[in-house]
Amino acid sequence: MSGLRAFLVLLASIPGAASASSGGLPLDEANADVSNLPSLQRGARNFVNYCLGCHSAKYMRYSQLAEDLALTEDDLRSNLMFTGGRIYDAMESAMPADKARQWFGNAPPDLSLIVRSRGADYVYTFLRSFYEDPSRPTGVNNAVLPQTAMPHVLAVLQGVQRPRYEKRVGADGKEALHLVGLESGTAGDMPAAAFDSFVRDTVAFLEYVAEPAKAQRRSLGVWVILFLVMFTAFTWFLYKEYWKDVK
């Protein structure tokens, strides 16, 4: 009985874990589409230009990227491979680990499996939730991951948001300020809708990197389900035919 109770508690906790960040901010739906080839191509461009300087994607090779995203070797070298190397190399960051630790306190994580680890909605909301915080070394904080060491690398596109607080009484009976949302601050180069689309493409690319066969798996799954439905119908009619004379 205790095992059943523990299972029900775990089951009940899953939706809350999926819809809220570690900072308590509700997660927005990414609606990323790994079957949208232009979106993945734009996401690859975004990742290389804004993320690869610090973060690697060591489980993805440029050659596989070209094959899956319909890119030529010239496309790779002109738009995605700025550090030279071979097209069979992995997408490694050019930043030395010791420099990263010196600047940020720890080495930026590899992003190959970040979407499978955290979820697309988490990454999408995280990239859009930086806000001004003069107390932090980078001058910004994040509503999804408080005290993050990551700077707001997309600030030139999004701008810098301002936090919105409200007073709440804690369990100790004392009032404290709690972050309840973000609002517009310094404007960036992109309107809000365009920036959301930019982040969505980036998350779609990271979702593809985490599982390159995902779109193919989903497409194949539809045919498998159709086959099972047809096979079930055939089996049911065969059953009726065999047993029609049995009283």
KASUL-V994017 format. One line per field, one symbol per residue. psi: psi as a letter, one per 40 degrees, with the letter a starting at -180 (. if undefined). burial: + if it has 16 or more other ideal C-beta (glycine too) atoms within 10 Angstrom, else -. Layout:
psi: ???
burial: ???
This chain:
psi: ddddddddddddedddddeiideehihihdfiheegdddddddddddddededdiigeehidddddddefiiddddddedgeeaaieeiigiiehidddddddedihhiiededddddidddddddeefiihgeeideeiihddgifiehigeeddddahiiihiihihadeeiiihhheiiiibhiaeiidddddddddddddddddddgdedddddddddddddddddddddddddddddedeh.
burial: --------------------+-+-+-+--+-+-+-+--++++++-+++-+++-++++--+++-+++-++-+---++---++-----+--++-+-+----+--++--++-+++-++--++++++++++++++++----+-++++++--+-++++++-+++++-+---------------+--+-----+-+----++-+++++++++++++-+--+--------------------------------
